[in-house]
Amino acid sequence: MSSHRDVDHALAYPEPPASPLWHRHGPRPRPITPRQQQHNCELLLRAQYSPRPRTPRTATTRTEAR
């Protein structure tokens, strides 16, 4: 049978206070229309399957890459 005296209080750290970033206060986001949802989905699919644009490499970035 255990009692409260068995607890090692050196290991019982107090829990830190919650971050204010965990709580959202303010206006709720506006719901988007089905048309906006479809448009966002098309943009996402196009971005996922289109090749990434190649950035031109200058002479300094070529030497840094080595």
MOZI-V119260 format. One record per pair of residues at least 12 apart in sequence whose C-alpha atoms are under 7 Angstrom apart, sorted by the first residue. I is the first residue (numbers start at 1). GAP is how many residues later the second one is. D is the distance in Angstrom with one decimal. If there is no record, write none. Layout:
i-><I,I>
gap-><GAP,GAP>
d-><D,D>
//
This chain:
none
//
